[in-house]
Amino acid sequence: MRRITLKLKLTLLYTFFMVLLACAALAILFSLSSREVLSSTQTKLESRVQKSLEDIRVNDGEVKVDSDFYSVARDVYLSLYDENMYFLYGKVPYGFNEYPEISDGELRTIRDGSREWYVYDISFRLSGEKTIYVRGVTSLTDAEESFTITLRFALILLPLMVLATALLGYMFTRRTLLPVKKITRTVNEIRADADLSRRINLAGRPGKTDNELLTGWKSLQPEDKERSENKQQTENSKRKKNRDEIYALAETFDEMLSELEQVFQREKQFTSDVSHELRTPVSVILAQCDALLNSSIMTEKQKDEIRIIERNAEGMSQLISQLLFLSRADQGRQPISPEQLNLSELTEMIVEEQQMLSDVEGRGVKVAAQIQPDIWAWVDETFYIRVLVNLISNARRYSYDNGEVTVRLKMDGTDVEGCVEDHGTGISEEALPHIWERFYRADASRVGNHSGLGLSMVKWMIEAHGGSVLAESREGEGSRFVFRFPAGEKNDKAERKSGHNIGDSPAG
């Protein structure tokens, strides 16, 4: 089941509570408004009737009313009656067919068919002990219908309000989570490129790597350093005051990346320095071993022991070379010199050499080739040789006796695709994701001269050519390594024969 994103969760939560709040407010408002409508209708009826007494006068013993008495103000109809309930002046609303008895000062509700009316009577004593009655009538049904129309209008607007709330909530949440999205994108870029110099930099400041900052800092004069420190402290103080929790998280993450970058830089420099320092003593050991082996004063038993020292020193020299290679690659100082080569011929020569090495071992492992002819590509010859030597030697090492290693090479569109396959011990499912890691050995019991750096070098060299490499394996059935990279631009396809000196290359 697909998980709901945090952005959608916050939007739904915000919308739910806003709609709940709006519905509660509307329910309270309509409940109060319903009573307010009735109370307002009653009040305006009583007020209109009482105010109408100002429009009544007596002229020569005859009751007269002003013209305002006939006007229907605030939906209230007025009528004037004498003490015998004889209609004198005024208007009666259409549809009001009831003629209830006079009830002085009492507000009554009269139902006439499907309609309801408010009726309010009030007496007024004239001179000469003469009493008249003023009746006010207003429609309760019309007032309720007006309120119902308002209610329906509100119910129509409610879905639109919900939609607007959801949209605004989504936009607000999206804007709020944009820094989180940038943090995630930066982390993915760091994972993909293994580039610790990247920074999230939510504040939008121009980013520099720690090495660049250190170089620039060393070039400053003392007074400039002091001004720079004061300026940096002021900027940090302002930034801390204005930042929110997400910005604080991003800044903490940037600081952690800076520390990690410095640690890795020191580690790379340490590896490079140690490898350089070890090359000289190892070279001296090999030279002394060679001199002792050529000496006539050494017995055969002593020479056998010296040969053991020599073999281990050669293995150490090979390991140092691999460490230097990877150290330069990590620091971006490992050059690559592509040239147009006939990979078909070069691969066949590598396969033949590996077959000869396999024959020397005496395990009966055969190295077969299935190579498409005349494949030309722009590659670094030394790197390509190292890739195949590493992959084929690994396949031979983990093949069963009298087994077979198959090397394939073909063009796939504009890409060169190569494959080295064996039917040996294979790699367990748990170990397969880790085989590209440095010094990792899936089978620790069969180490030999295997340093665990060969596949790391293969991966870097293939990627340096803009390609990729993958491994497929099943334990007990064998392994299959497939690499591919773009062939690059081609010159004229005129065949050229050139010899390739395939020396010993560092293998895993």
Secondary structure, 3 states (H helix, E strand, C coil): CCCCCHHHHHHHHHHHHHHHHHHHHHHHHHHHHHHHHHHHHHHHHHHHHHHHHHHEEEECCEEEECHHHHCCECCEEEEEEECCCCEEEECCCCCCCCCCCCCECCEEEEEECCEEEEEEEEEEEECCCEEEEEEEEEEHHHHHHHHHHHHHHHHHHHHHHHHHHHHHHHHHHHHHHHHHHHHHHHHHHHHHHCCCCCCCCCCCCCCCCHHHHHHHHHCCCHHHHHHHHHHHHHHHHHHHHHCCHHHHHHHHHHHHHHHHHHHHHHHHHHHHHHHHHHHHHHHHHHHHHHHHHCCCCCCHHHHHHHHHHHHHHHHHHHHHHHHHHHHHHHCCCCCCCCEEEEHHHHHHHHHHHHHHHHHHHCCCCEEEEEECCCCEEEECHHHHHHHHHHHHHHHHHCCCCCCEEEEEEEEECCEEEEEEEECCCCCCCCCHHHCCCCCCCCCHHHCCCCCCCHHHHHHHHHHHCCCEEEEEEECCCEEEEEEEEECCCCCCCCCCCCCCCCCCCCCC
